[in-house]
Amino acid sequence: MNLDTTQLQATNNKELKMKKVMTKMKNSELIEKYLKQEENFHGFDDIVNISSALSRELYIGEIASDMADAINMLIRFWNRLDDEEGIPVEEREPIRMYIDSPGGELVASFTIINSIELSKTPIWTINIGGAYSGGFFIFIAGHQRLAYPLSSFMYHEGSTLAYGDAHKFRNQADFYKKQMDQLKAHTLKYTKLTKEDYEKILKDDYWLTAEEAIEVGAADRLVEKGEL
C-alpha cells in the first residue's frame, strides 16, 4: 500500500468515526438535555467554545472558579455519554486538555485536578505554551501528558492573602498549610521528584523546559509532528 492510499484510508476512517460520534450525539438524551439549557450565541467565541467542547477539546488559560466549573461539567458530560453508549474505557475517545496557563485560583485548580482524576474517559493534558503554578499541577494529573517541544513549566506553591483578626489569620494559615501538604503529595505522586528535591525547590520558582519536565517525570513525551 503506497503512502497516498494509506493517507486516504486514514482520512476515510477518521470521517467515518466522526459520523458515528455525531450520530450518537444526535440520538443522545444527554445532548438534548444540555442543548435545551444552552444560552443564545453571542459571537464567534461562543461558537468556537461550543465546537471545541463537542470535539472533546478543553482549553486552560488563567484558572478561575467559573472556568473550573465549566471544565468539570464537560468532563462529567463526556463520561456520562460514554457510559450511556457502553463504550469500554480502553476504546473511549480521549478528552484533550490544552494548557497555556499562568496559574490562578488554588481551589479552582483542585476542582480541575479532581475532575481529571475521577474521569474514566482518558484525559490527555497538552502543554502548548506554559504550564505554570496551577497549570503545572493540572498538567501532571493527565492520564497522558504531552508537551509541545518549546513549551515550558514552572512549579511553586503560590501565595495567599490573609485577612481578619489574629484568630482568623491563624485558622487560615493552618488551613493553607494543609493545602500545601496536598500540593506536595500531588507533586510527589505524579513526578519522579523526591521529598529531598521538593524541599530544595519549596521556597522558589522551579522552571523546566519540556525535555527537563520529561526527565523529572512531570511529562510523558513531546508532541510529534502531525499528531494533533
C-alpha positions as CSV (number, residue, x, y, z in Angstrom):
1,M,0.0,0.0,0.0
2,N,1.5,3.3,-1.1
3,L,1.6,6.5,1.1
4,D,-1.3,8.2,-0.7
5,T,-3.5,5.2,-0.3
6,T,-2.6,4.9,3.4
7,Q,-3.4,8.6,4.0
8,L,-6.7,8.3,2.1
9,Q,-7.7,5.3,4.2
10,A,-6.8,7.1,7.4
11,T,-8.9,10.1,6.3
12,N,-11.8,7.9,5.5
13,N,-11.5,6.1,8.8
14,K,-11.5,9.5,10.6
15,E,-14.5,10.7,8.7
16,L,-16.4,7.5,9.5
17,K,-15.5,7.7,13.1
18,M,-16.7,11.4,13.3
19,K,-20.0,10.4,11.6
20,K,-20.6,7.7,14.2
21,V,-19.8,10.2,17.0
22,M,-22.2,12.7,15.5
23,T,-24.9,10.1,15.2
24,K,-24.5,9.1,18.8
25,M,-24.7,12.8,19.8
26,K,-27.9,13.4,17.9
27,N,-29.5,10.3,19.5
28,S,-28.3,11.1,23.0
29,E,-30.8,12.3,25.5
30,L,-27.9,13.9,27.3
31,I,-27.1,16.1,24.3
32,E,-30.7,17.1,24.1
33,K,-30.8,18.0,27.7
34,Y,-27.7,20.2,27.6
35,L,-28.8,21.9,24.4
36,K,-32.1,22.8,26.0
37,Q,-30.1,24.6,28.8
38,E,-27.8,26.3,26.4
39,E,-27.9,30.1,26.1
40,N,-28.0,32.0,22.8
41,F,-24.8,32.5,21.0
42,H,-23.2,35.9,21.4
43,G,-20.5,35.8,18.8
44,F,-17.6,33.9,17.3
45,D,-16.0,33.0,20.6
46,D,-19.2,31.2,21.7
47,I,-19.3,29.1,18.5
48,V,-15.6,28.2,18.9
49,N,-16.2,27.2,22.6
50,I,-19.2,25.0,21.7
51,S,-17.3,23.4,18.8
52,S,-14.3,22.7,21.0
53,A,-16.5,21.1,23.6
54,L,-18.2,18.9,21.1
55,S,-14.8,17.9,19.8
56,R,-13.6,16.9,23.3
57,E,-11.2,19.8,23.4
58,L,-10.7,21.9,26.5
59,Y,-8.5,24.9,27.0
60,I,-6.9,26.0,30.2
61,G,-5.7,29.7,30.5
62,E,-5.9,31.7,33.7
63,I,-7.6,29.5,36.2
64,A,-10.7,30.7,37.9
65,S,-13.8,29.2,39.5
66,D,-16.2,29.7,36.7
67,M,-13.9,28.1,34.2
68,A,-13.2,25.2,36.5
69,D,-16.9,24.6,37.0
70,A,-17.4,24.5,33.2
71,I,-14.5,22.1,32.7
72,N,-15.9,19.8,35.4
73,M,-19.3,19.8,33.8
74,L,-17.9,19.0,30.3
75,I,-15.7,16.2,31.7
76,R,-18.7,14.7,33.5
77,F,-20.8,15.1,30.4
78,W,-18.4,13.1,28.2
79,N,-18.1,10.4,30.8
80,R,-21.9,10.1,31.1
81,L,-22.2,10.0,27.3
82,D,-19.5,7.2,27.0
83,D,-21.2,5.3,29.8
84,E,-24.6,5.7,28.1
85,E,-23.2,4.3,24.9
86,G,-21.5,1.4,26.8
87,I,-18.0,2.3,25.4
88,P,-15.2,0.4,27.2
89,V,-12.7,2.7,28.9
90,E,-9.8,1.5,26.7
91,E,-11.8,2.3,23.5
92,R,-13.0,5.8,24.5
93,E,-12.0,8.9,22.5
94,P,-9.7,10.9,24.9
95,I,-10.6,14.4,26.1
96,R,-7.7,16.7,25.1
97,M,-7.0,19.5,27.6
98,Y,-4.7,22.1,26.0
99,I,-2.9,24.2,28.6
100,D,-1.2,27.6,28.3
101,S,-1.7,28.9,31.8
102,P,0.0,31.4,34.1
103,G,-1.9,29.7,37.0
104,G,-4.7,31.2,39.1
105,E,-7.0,30.2,41.9
106,L,-5.9,27.2,44.0
107,V,-9.4,25.9,44.8
108,A,-10.3,26.1,41.1
109,S,-7.1,24.2,40.2
110,F,-8.1,21.5,42.7
111,T,-11.5,21.3,41.0
112,I,-9.9,20.6,37.6
113,I,-7.4,18.1,39.1
114,N,-10.1,16.1,40.8
115,S,-12.2,16.2,37.6
116,I,-9.3,14.6,35.7
117,E,-8.5,12.0,38.4
118,L,-12.2,10.9,38.7
119,S,-12.7,10.7,34.9
120,K,-13.0,7.1,33.5
121,T,-12.7,8.6,30.0
122,P,-9.0,9.3,29.3
123,I,-7.8,12.9,29.6
124,W,-4.7,14.0,27.8
125,T,-3.1,17.2,29.1
126,I,-1.1,19.0,26.5
127,N,1.2,21.9,27.3
128,I,1.1,24.2,24.2
129,G,2.9,27.1,25.8
130,G,3.4,27.4,29.5
131,A,2.0,25.3,32.4
132,Y,2.8,27.4,35.4
133,S,1.8,27.2,39.0
134,G,-1.8,25.8,39.0
135,G,-1.4,25.0,35.3
136,F,1.6,22.7,36.3
137,F,-0.5,20.9,38.9
138,I,-3.3,20.3,36.4
139,F,-0.9,19.2,33.7
140,I,0.8,16.5,35.8
141,A,-2.6,14.9,36.6
142,G,-3.3,14.0,33.0
143,H,-3.7,10.3,32.0
144,Q,-1.3,11.1,29.2
145,R,0.9,14.2,29.4
146,L,2.2,15.7,26.2
147,A,4.3,18.8,25.7
148,Y,5.0,21.0,22.7
149,P,8.8,21.0,22.1
150,L,9.2,24.7,23.1
151,S,6.7,24.6,25.9
152,S,7.8,25.3,29.5
153,F,6.8,24.5,33.1
154,M,7.0,26.3,36.4
155,Y,6.3,24.9,39.8
156,H,5.8,26.8,43.0
157,E,3.5,26.7,46.0
158,G,2.0,30.1,45.3
159,S,0.7,32.6,47.8
160,T,-2.4,33.5,49.8
161,L,-3.9,36.7,51.3
162,A,-4.6,36.7,55.0
163,Y,-7.4,38.8,56.5
164,G,-9.4,39.2,59.7
165,D,-8.3,39.2,63.3
166,A,-5.4,37.1,64.7
167,H,-7.6,34.1,65.4
168,K,-9.0,34.1,61.8
169,F,-5.5,34.6,60.5
170,R,-4.2,31.6,62.4
171,N,-7.1,29.4,61.2
172,Q,-6.4,30.5,57.6
173,A,-2.7,29.8,57.9
174,D,-3.4,26.4,59.3
175,F,-5.7,25.5,56.5
176,Y,-3.3,26.9,53.9
177,K,-0.6,24.6,55.3
178,K,-3.0,21.7,54.7
179,Q,-3.5,22.7,51.1
180,M,0.3,23.0,50.7
181,D,0.6,19.5,52.0
182,Q,-1.9,18.4,49.4
183,L,0.1,20.0,46.7
184,K,3.2,18.3,47.9
185,A,1.6,14.9,47.9
186,H,0.2,15.6,44.4
187,T,3.6,16.6,43.0
188,L,5.4,13.6,44.5
189,K,2.6,11.2,43.2
190,Y,2.8,12.4,39.6
191,T,6.5,13.1,39.2
192,K,9.9,11.5,39.9
193,L,10.7,14.3,42.4
194,T,11.8,13.0,45.8
195,K,11.0,14.6,49.1
196,E,14.5,16.0,49.2
197,D,14.1,17.5,45.7
198,Y,10.8,19.0,46.8
199,E,12.3,20.7,49.9
200,K,15.1,22.3,47.8
201,I,12.6,23.9,45.4
202,L,9.9,24.7,48.1
203,K,10.7,28.4,48.6
204,D,11.4,29.3,45.0
205,D,10.1,29.1,41.4
206,Y,11.2,25.9,39.7
207,W,11.4,26.3,35.9
208,L,11.6,23.5,33.4
209,T,11.9,23.1,29.7
210,A,9.8,20.4,28.0
211,E,12.7,18.0,27.9
212,E,13.5,18.6,31.6
213,A,9.9,18.0,32.5
214,I,10.2,14.6,30.9
215,E,13.4,13.9,32.8
216,V,11.7,14.5,36.2
217,G,8.6,12.6,35.2
218,A,6.3,15.6,35.0
219,A,5.6,15.0,31.3
220,D,5.4,11.7,29.4
221,R,6.7,12.8,25.9
222,L,6.8,15.6,23.3
223,V,4.0,16.0,20.8
224,E,5.1,14.6,17.4
225,K,4.6,16.3,14.1
226,G,1.1,15.8,12.7
227,E,-0.2,14.1,15.8
228,L,-2.7,16.7,17.0
